[in-house]
Amino acid sequence: MEFETRAIHEGQEPDPATGAIITPIYQTSTYVQDAVGEHKGYDYSRVANPTRTALQEALASLEGADHGIAFSSGLGATTTLMHLVDPGQRVVLIADVYGGVYRMTSQVYEPKGYLFDYVPADEFPNLRDHLDDNTRMVWIESPSNPLLNVVDIRAAAEAAHDAGAIVVVDNTFATPYLQQPLSLGADVVVHSTTKYLGGHSDTVGGFAATNDPTIAERLYFLQKSLGAVPGPFDCWLVLRGIKTLAVRMRQHCENAMAVALWLERHGNVERVLYPGLPSHPSHTIAAHQMRDFGGMVSFLAESEQHAIDLVARTKLFQLAESLGGVESLIEVPAKMTHASTASAPFAAPRNLVRLSVGIEAVQDLIADLEHALAPAAVRSSSS
Ligand SMILES: *Cc1c(COP(=O)(O)O)cnc(C)c1O
């Protein structure tokens, strides 16, 4: 079955007890056993919960995976995956990784003796030079947050596998609608379901999927043993979100492309970063690897102060962290989502503005940006 159909039906049979068409929220911590150890596959909700099972099956299907494991947040998934690595072993990460992941690697795991190398996206064609016998994992975000760099996942996976490392791809920005990293050779795909999969800015969650039975078994074990599990209501919200993922993503992509083209023509913008623009350094690989270019657009304002001023002036683009909801958001990564990378050599540029382009009417979004970007004199005469 096609993606759109699986998003609505996979793992989501009508409730056998009542016929309810929507998977119930099994808001229960425990399950009655007929005799000691005799149960219907559920004994305690940290270990398994039927609403979570439905979500895991649906999302695994969308990623083309045999196994899906849901977590309490994207970082809950990340910290669990870091337990596939031991202290003293090396992890290579794309340099402009999500700020919260960098905070975790640099301030939580590095002090415990884990080794991390941060490789810039444009160095990924030479990834082999950055791997050694001790490299256990390569962590890719593509497109990356917030610079929207795209790396060739298939080439990176070949290099990593030759060096004996596994490849994890954070697919939060693309979603499985635009790209399925496991089909490109990745071993594990990871998500913040808080973003496009939930899609409505009303829940926090995470997810990982794999086709490797050994990794899957370890991740199910770590899910119940480390305990970063999502509640049933949060699983239900993501299940509801993914039913419309395909139509939402089509509109996000269409709107983002229109906004990016408009920004690129605008005089008060230094540079627009959107993989759909031929001017973007990753455009060729993005066009080859992804179905479309996604809903995130970043741009360099004229100065840090210009960035800070303009994000306070938009009205439809609300000033907030996070992304991937139906409503448009705007932020300054260096001050907000990526503040923890400030001292890193690859810190987000201080004049960078990141847009999560929503699915409102695009002419309203462009009018909002036009007003916010206009010089003060023009704004006061038109308002
Ligand atoms: C938000 C985000 C995360 C972290 O997810 P949470 O659900 O906030 O814990 C990880 N990776 C990327 C790319 C993100 O955008």
The ligand as a Gaussian input file, in Angstrom:
#p B3LYP/6-31G(d) Opt

LIG

0 1
 C       13.585000      19.130000      18.192000
 C       14.637000      18.278000      17.631000
 C       15.222000      17.266000      18.392000
 C       14.875000      17.032000      19.852000
 O       13.566000      16.596000      19.993000
 P       12.678000      16.887000      21.312000
 O       11.373000      16.235000      20.989000
 O       12.588000      18.380000      21.456000
 O       13.391000      16.258000      22.460000
 C       16.173000      16.465000      17.777000
 N       16.537000      16.660000      16.486000
 C       16.007000      17.643000      15.735000
 C       16.438000      17.799000      14.315000
 C       15.041000      18.484000      16.275000
 O       14.526000      19.466000      15.513000

